[in-house]
Amino acid sequence: MTTGTSFSISRSLFAGEIVTDGKVVSIMMRKPKKEAGPARTYTEKDFDVVWGLDPGRRDMFVATNQFEESVSCSSKEFYEEARYTKAKQKIKGWQDRHPKVLEAIRNMRTKKTASPEKLKVYIAFMTQRMDLLLRSSQLKPFRRLRFRIFLFMTKKLRQLCERLTPRGKRVVVGFGDWSNQDVAGIIKKSPAGLVKVFERELARYCTVIPIAEYRTSKVHFECQRQLKNQYSQRLCRDGEIRTQKVHSVLHCLNNGCRGMTVNRDVNASRNMRRLLECKLRGQDRPLAYTRQARA
């Protein structure tokens, strides 16, 4: 190996450039992690606005504060304003004009499997078409479209965060730790991508505290009794009228509530706020939101 004209060994400063004879040495340096300090404790006096936020699939989130003000955003609204819907239509048009890319996407095997044989089939399929798919995704129009989606997504996230965090106010949000465990499929316990992105962005604007969602959508906020599903008659696709469960509306059988019906997500967000307030006060989780309540 030859070097430039001069260098200083004591200070490790090279005056010229290093020229090698074709051999390279790489050393991985690991940055030392900072030791985690003591966890900060919060009280109600530290905040002006307290939100309980319930994330979900159909509705990206529903939030309610101590003034009974509600803010919500559906997944459909977010995708449309972030231009995801238009981008998918445009990408589909590009794929239709490239038969090889379309064939690779339509016939792609699944990688969500625990079977080594199925995973081997997926690897063999992808290795033959990897270059084709990478070239199509690196074209300038495609990269420009993805960047435009990122800009509109960031704009929408900022708008949602600003709705929850008014200027000059100290805000805390009790964010439900929903893990998507009730969805059918091979790989579970993973919330929708929008939920995690929104949680990270919201943490830049205010204090976000995770709240366990257990029984928050099943217990009535007013009386802490278990809610029952509402049923209605619906016209099914086969032309038959059947009595089916309404997911978004729940009914309280407690006499004190006089047959009150509530929105499932709004009620859950109010319960989330109650649990956050208990945590800020240093109180235990109410019995109605624990596993002992099922006994």
C-alpha positions, 0 to 999 in steps of 0.5 A: 500500500502506498500513501500520499506525500506526507502523513502524521502518525502521532495525530493520525492526520493524512495530508494526501490520499490513501491508495491501496493495491486492491485489498481493503480492510473493513472494521465495524465500530459499534457506538456505545449506547447511553445508559437509560436514566431513571424513568420520568414520572408525570402527574395531572398538574404537568398537563393542560389537555389529557387525551385518550386515543384508541387506534384501529383498522377501519378508523385510524384513531379516535381520541377524546379529551377531558372536555369531551371533545373528540377527534377522529380520522378514518383510514380511508380519509388518510389514504385519500389525502396522502394520495395513496389511492391515486398512486395505487391506480397509477402504479396499476396502470404502469404494471398493466403496460409491462406484462413481465412485471405484471406476471411476476407480481400476480404469480408471486408466492407468499413469504408469510409461512412457517413451511420451509418448502413454501419458503424455498419456492418463494426464494426460487421464484424471487431470485429469477425476477429480482432484477426485473422488479428492482429495475421497475421500482427504480425508474424515475417516475416511480421514485418521484411518485413515492416521494410525492406520497411521502410528502403528502403523508407527512403533511397529513400526519402533521395536521392530525398532530396539530389537531391534538396538540394546540399551541401553548398547551401541555398535552399528554396522550394515552395511546392504546397499545393495540397489537392487532391480535384479533385479526385472522391470518398467519402472522399476527400481533402487528398493528396497521402501519399507519398506527405506528407511524402516527404514534412516532410522529405524535411523540414529537409534539407531545407526551405519549404514554402507552395504555393497555387496551384490555376491556376498554372497548367492552366496558361502558365508561359511565357505569363500568358495566359490560356492554352488549352488541347491537343487532340489526337486519341487513340485506346480504349479498345472496338477497337474504335478510339476516340479523347481524351484529353491528360492530360499531354500536354497543348497548348498555343493559344497566338500568341506570343507563336507561338502555344507552347505546354508545359508539364503540371507538368513542367509548374506548377512547374515553376509557383510555383517558380514564386509565391514563388519569389513573396512571397520572394520579398513581392509582391502580387500574380499575377492577372493571378493566382487569382480568378479575372482572371476567370471573 
